[in-house]
């Protein structure tokens, strides 16, 4: 879900859509999109800005005294409509933290203070104010929803030295704020991929419905810009409605035989039920936010067969991801999602930045956070290996941490390199049928 270049749309399209169905099923055994609990429904609600100054004067004790732990903050969706993602994040965060502390950062441990955004912007801003203004953390992981991350940045982090690294936000507007880093790739690549896939399937007319928030609007706008065919229907919808009969009837009346859904799982499940009960027929396509085991459980058997989705993916065929997935399975008795991998890499990147920086301040961390994942350094796939380079006198530019979620390599906009995978609903289950990479 990333558009990390400044190329023209046509060049970006050629670079992005390098997927092959032949790669699909074999490489995706145990893939990262397996739902590891919860329904992952989402929101990008707005919120009132706070007045956080976000400054910190900690020059090395991390809030824990000499020799005490380095303390950073994390804003996560522990409750609310994005809590399924928060649950996944916490597992990834805990696994990474245990590995960092097994090695240590120059003899000290890392501590992460976690606050709940409640999956909404205003509580997220309040949580960030507590961590930045009261606890004085110089590094903030957060948040899940794109609107929450933007509200935190604009109200608390902007114009301070605090480093903010979002674990899960894919909204396109984050690219406009280069100091707001993110580990999950932008939705731009997802929109381009969907446009190309629908066209390659032989459709020249599409009906689109999207959730009425930043996420839905931005991905849909990007799709429409890339789409060369007819947009026969384009309509937003609100969340948590009991019925979407007017939306699905409008899509059916449009005459388009390709229907694209950029919404959340609960809303999509309701739409599928109403499409099925009315006997409507179309080829379905969807963004990552409509995919989950809960959708399969709450829709009639066969009602989505043939649907194609584009979702974030980790490089599941790479050794470091497979080792991470095995450790995750051993620890939690379930397979990881890409969201857990993103959170894991946020923690490792923060820890490497702390070790590489001259001092434990936001300004010092900001100078090195991009460099520890840049391809100019020696490629390493674990915190232990990267930490060893730094401990032997290496600098941030001597390290190229290759994350379990991919190579990272933040660009000038704070966006990472990203992977996508194509899922197709077959026999009322999700099957991997290809990859997209930037």
C-alpha positions in Angstrom: 0.0 0.0 0.0 2.8 2.4 -0.8 3.7 4.9 -3.4 7.2 5.8 -2.3 8.4 7.4 -5.5 7.9 10.7 -7.2 7.4 9.0 -10.6 4.5 9.8 -12.8 1.3 7.7 -12.3 2.1 5.5 -15.3 5.7 4.9 -14.1 4.4 4.2 -10.6 1.9 1.7 -12.0 4.5 -0.2 -13.9 6.7 -0.3 -10.8 3.9 -1.3 -8.5 2.0 -4.0 -10.3 4.8 -6.7 -10.4 2.5 -9.4 -9.2 2.1 -12.9 -10.6 -0.6 -15.4 -9.8 2.0 -18.1 -10.1 3.7 -16.8 -6.9 0.4 -17.0 -5.0 -0.6 -20.1 -3.1 2.7 -21.8 -2.6 4.4 -18.7 -1.1 1.5 -17.7 1.0 1.4 -20.8 3.2 1.0 -19.3 6.7 0.8 -15.8 5.2 0.6 -12.7 7.3 -3.0 -11.8 6.5 -4.4 -14.6 8.7 -6.8 -13.0 11.1 -5.4 -13.4 14.6 -8.4 -12.3 16.6 -11.1 -9.7 16.6 -13.0 -8.2 13.7 -10.8 -5.2 13.0 -13.6 -2.8 12.2 -12.3 0.7 12.0 -12.8 4.4 12.2 -10.9 7.6 11.3 -12.9 10.1 13.4 -11.8 13.6 13.8 -11.0 15.3 17.1 -10.4 18.7 18.8 -6.8 19.7 18.8 -4.8 19.9 22.0 -2.0 22.3 22.9 0.8 19.9 23.5 4.3 21.4 23.3 5.9 18.0 23.1 9.3 19.1 24.3 11.7 16.9 26.3 14.8 17.8 28.1 15.9 14.2 28.9 19.5 13.9 27.7 20.1 10.3 28.6 18.4 8.9 31.6 15.2 8.0 29.7 13.0 9.0 32.7 14.4 6.1 34.7 17.6 7.6 36.2 21.1 6.7 35.3 21.2 3.1 34.2 17.4 2.9 34.2 15.3 2.0 31.2 14.9 4.2 28.1 11.2 5.1 28.1 9.3 5.8 24.9 5.5 6.0 24.3 2.9 4.1 22.2 -0.6 5.1 21.3 -2.7 2.1 20.4 -6.3 1.1 20.0 -6.8 -1.0 23.1 -10.5 -0.3 23.0 -13.0 0.9 20.4 -13.7 -0.1 16.8 -10.0 -0.6 15.9 -9.2 -2.7 19.0 -8.6 -5.9 16.9 -5.7 -4.1 15.3 -4.5 -2.9 18.7 -4.5 -6.4 20.0 -2.4 -7.5 17.1 0.0 -4.6 17.6 0.5 -5.4 21.3 1.6 -8.9 20.5 4.1 -7.7 17.9 5.3 -5.0 20.3 5.7 -7.4 23.2 7.7 -9.9 21.1 10.0 -7.2 19.8 10.5 -5.7 23.3 11.5 -9.0 24.8 14.1 -9.5 22.1 15.5 -5.9 22.4 15.8 -6.3 26.2 17.5 -9.7 25.9 20.3 -7.8 24.1 20.0 -4.4 25.8 20.7 -0.9 24.6 24.2 -0.1 25.8 23.5 -2.0 28.9 20.0 -0.6 29.5 16.5 -1.8 28.8 13.7 -0.3 26.8 10.4 0.5 28.4 7.3 1.4 26.4 4.5 3.3 28.0 1.2 2.4 26.3 -1.9 4.6 26.2 -5.3 3.9 24.7 -6.6 6.1 21.8 -10.0 4.4 22.2 -9.8 4.3 18.3 -10.8 8.0 18.2 -8.9 11.2 17.6 -9.7 13.2 20.7 -8.8 10.4 23.2 -5.7 9.7 21.1 -4.7 13.4 21.4 -5.2 13.3 25.1 -3.1 10.1 25.4 -0.3 11.7 23.3 -0.4 14.8 25.5 0.1 12.6 28.6 3.0 10.8 27.1 4.8 13.8 25.4 4.0 16.6 27.8 3.9 14.8 31.1 6.1 11.8 30.7 8.5 13.6 28.3 8.9 10.7 25.9 11.0 11.7 22.9 9.8 8.9 20.6 6.1 8.1 20.1 4.8 5.0 18.3 1.2 5.7 17.1 -1.4 5.4 16.0 -3.7 2.9 14.2 -6.4 5.0 12.4 -5.0 7.6 9.9 -7.2 10.3 11.3 -6.0 9.5 14.8 -2.4 9.7 13.8 -2.9 13.0 12.0 -4.7 14.5 14.9 -1.9 13.5 17.3 0.7 14.9 14.9 -1.1 18.2 14.3 -2.1 18.8 17.9 0.9 17.4 19.9 3.9 16.5 17.8 4.1 19.1 15.0 6.7 21.8 15.7 8.4 19.7 18.4 11.4 17.4 18.2 9.4 14.3 19.2 9.6 11.5 16.6 6.3 10.0 15.7 6.1 6.6 13.9 2.7 5.2 13.1 2.3 1.5 13.2 -0.8 1.0 11.1 -2.0 4.2 9.3 -2.4 3.9 5.5 -4.3 7.1 4.7 -2.8 9.1 1.8 -2.7 12.4 3.8 0.2 11.2 6.0 2.5 11.5 3.0 1.9 15.3 3.1 3.7 15.4 6.6 7.2 14.1 6.1 8.0 14.2 9.8 5.1 11.8 10.5 6.7 8.5 9.7 4.8 5.3 9.3 5.7 1.6 9.1 2.6 0.5 7.1 2.6 1.6 3.5 0.4 4.2 2.0 -2.9 3.3 0.5 -1.9 4.9 -2.8 -0.3 1.7 -4.0 -3.5 -0.2 -3.1 -5.6 2.1 -5.1 -3.3 1.8 -8.1 -3.3 -2.0 -7.8 -7.1 -2.2 -7.6 -7.5 -0.1 -10.7 -5.1 -2.3 -12.7 -6.6 -5.5 -11.5 -10.2 -4.5 -12.3 -9.1 -3.4 -15.8 -7.0 -6.5 -16.4 -10.1 -8.6 -15.5 -11.8 -7.0 -18.5 -14.1 -4.5 -16.8 -14.6 -1.0 -18.1 -17.3 0.2 -15.7 -17.2 0.2 -11.9 -19.5 1.1 -9.0 -17.7 2.3 -5.9 -18.9 2.8 -2.3 -16.7 4.1 0.4 -16.8 4.8 4.1 -17.3 8.5 4.8 -14.0 9.4 6.4 -10.4 10.3 5.6 -9.5 6.7 4.8 -12.4 5.9 2.5 -12.3 9.3 0.7 -8.6 9.3 0.1 -8.3 5.8 -1.2 -11.4 6.3 -3.4 -10.1 9.6 -4.8 -6.8 7.9 -5.7 -8.6 5.0 -7.3 -10.8 7.2 -9.4 -7.8 9.2 -10.5 -6.0 6.0 -11.7 -9.1 4.4 -13.3 -9.4 4.8 -17.0 -12.9 3.4 -17.4 -16.3 4.7 -16.4 -17.2 5.3 -12.7 -20.9 4.4 -13.0 -21.6 4.9 -9.3 -19.6 6.7 -6.5 -21.2 7.1 -3.2 -20.1 7.4 0.4 -21.8 5.8 3.4 -21.8 6.3 7.1 -20.6 3.7 9.6 -22.6 1.4 11.8 -25.9 1.7 9.9 -28.5 -1.1 10.3 -29.0 -1.2 6.5 -27.2 -0.2 3.3 -30.0 -1.2 1.0 -30.0 2.1 -0.8 -26.2 1.8 -1.4 -26.4 -1.7 -2.9 -29.5 -0.9 -4.9 -27.7 2.1 -6.4 -24.7 0.0 -7.3 -27.0 -2.6 -8.9 -29.0 0.1 -10.8 -25.7 1.6 -12.2 -25.3 -1.3 -14.6 -21.6 -1.7 -13.6 -20.5 -5.4 -13.4 -17.5 -4.6 -11.1 -18.3 -3.3 -7.6 -15.5 -1.9 -5.4 -15.9 -1.6 -1.6 -13.7 0.7 0.4 -15.2 0.3 3.8 -15.0 -1.6 7.1 -15.8 -5.2 7.9 -19.0 -4.7 9.8 -20.4 -2.4 7.1 -19.3 -4.7 4.3 -20.9 -7.7 6.0 -24.2 -6.0 6.1 -23.9 -5.0 2.4 -23.1 -8.6 1.4 -26.1 -9.9 3.2 -28.4 -7.4 1.5 -26.8 -8.0 -1.9 -27.4 -11.8 -1.4 -30.9 -11.5 -0.2 -31.9 -9.3 -3.2 -30.3 -11.6 -5.7 -27.9 -9.0 -7.1 -24.9 -10.3 -9.0 -21.6 -8.6 -9.6 -17.8 -9.1 -9.5 -16.6 -7.8 -6.1 -13.4 -6.1 -5.3 -12.2 -4.7 -2.0 -9.6 -2.8 0.0 -7.8 -4.4 2.9 -10.3 -3.1 5.5 -13.1 -5.4 4.3 -11.1 -8.6 4.8 -11.4 -10.7 8.0 -12.6 -14.1 9.2 -15.5 -12.3 10.8 -16.8 -11.2 7.4 -16.8 -14.9 6.3 -18.6 -15.9 9.4 -21.3 -13.2 9.0 -22.1 -13.7 5.3 -23.8 -16.5 3.5 -21.8 -19.3 2.1 -20.8 -18.5 -1.5 -22.0 -14.9 -1.4 -18.5 -13.5 -2.1 -16.9 -16.2 -4.2 -14.6 -14.7 -6.8 -14.1 -11.5 -4.9 -10.6 -10.0 -5.1 -8.9 -8.0 -2.4 -5.6 -6.1 -2.1 -4.2 -6.2 1.4 -0.8 -5.3 3.1 1.6 -8.2 3.3 4.9 -9.0 4.9 7.6 -10.7 2.7 6.4 -14.2 3.7 8.9 -16.0 1.7 11.9 -14.4 3.4 13.8 -16.1 6.2 13.6 -13.3 8.8 9.8 -13.2 8.4 9.5 -17.0 8.7 11.6 -16.9 11.9 9.4 -14.1 13.3 6.2 -16.0 12.3 7.5 -19.2 14.0 8.4 -17.4 17.2 5.0 -15.6 17.2 3.2 -18.9 16.7 5.1 -20.4 19.6 4.4 -17.4 21.9 0.7 -16.8 21.0 -0.4 -20.0 19.4 -1.6 -18.2 16.3 -0.1 -16.9 13.1 0.8 -13.2 12.9 -0.8 -10.6 10.7 1.1 -7.9 8.8 -0.2 -5.5 11.4 1.7 -7.3 14.2 4.8 -7.3 12.0 4.5 -3.5 11.5 4.3 -3.0 15.3 7.3 -5.3 15.8 9.4 -3.2 13.4 8.4 0.0 15.0 9.9 -1.2 18.3 13.1 -2.4 16.7 13.5 0.8 14.7 13.0 2.9 17.9 15.5 0.8 19.8 18.2 1.1 17.1 17.6 4.8 16.9 18.2 5.2 20.6 21.4 3.2 20.4 22.6 5.1 17.3 21.8 8.6 18.6 24.2 10.9 20.4 21.7 11.4 23.2 18.3 10.4 24.2 16.4 13.4 22.9 13.8 13.8 20.2 16.2 15.9 18.0 19.0 13.3 18.2 16.6 10.4 17.5 15.1 12.3 14.6 18.6 12.6 13.0 19.1 8.8 12.9 15.7 7.2 12.7 15.7 7.1 8.9 19.3 6.1 8.6 19.1 2.8 10.5 16.9 1.3 7.8 18.6 2.8 4.7 20.2 0.5 2.1 23.6 2.2 2.4 24.3 0.2 5.5 25.0 -3.4 6.1 21.9 -5.5 5.7 20.8 -7.1 9.0 17.6 -8.8 9.9 17.5 -8.7 13.7 18.0 -6.2 16.5 20.9 -8.2 17.9 22.8 -8.1 14.6 22.2 -4.4 14.1 23.0 -3.6 17.7 26.3 -5.4 17.3 27.3 -3.1 14.5 26.5 0.0 16.6 28.3 -1.5 19.6 31.4 -2.0 17.6 31.6 1.7 16.8 29.4 1.8 13.7 27.0 4.7 13.1 23.4 4.8 12.0 24.4 4.8 8.3 26.3 1.6 8.8 23.1 -0.3 9.6 20.4 -1.4 7.2 17.7 -3.1 9.3 15.6 -5.3 7.1 12.3 -5.6 9.0 10.1 -8.6 9.3 7.5 -6.5 7.5 9.9 -5.7 4.6 12.9 -3.5 3.9 11.4 -0.3 5.4 13.7 2.3 3.9 11.7 5.4 4.8 11.5 7.9 1.8 11.5 11.7 2.0 7.8 11.6 2.9 8.3 9.2 5.8 6.7 6.3 3.8 8.2 2.9 3.7 8.8 0.4 0.9 5.7 -1.9 1.0 4.3 -5.2 -0.1 0.7 -6.1 -1.0 -0.9 -9.4 -1.8 -3.9 -10.3 -3.8 -6.5 -12.5 -2.1 -9.3 -14.2 -3.9 -12.4 -15.6 -2.1 -12.7 -19.2 -3.1 -15.0 -21.7 -1.4 -15.9 -18.9 1.1 -12.3 -18.6 2.2 -9.4 -16.3 1.4 -6.7 -17.7 -1.0 -3.5 -16.0 -1.9 -3.3 -15.5 -5.7 -0.5 -13.0 -6.2 1.7 -10.2 -4.9 2.2 -6.5 -5.6 5.3 -4.7 -4.5 6.7 -1.2 -4.9 
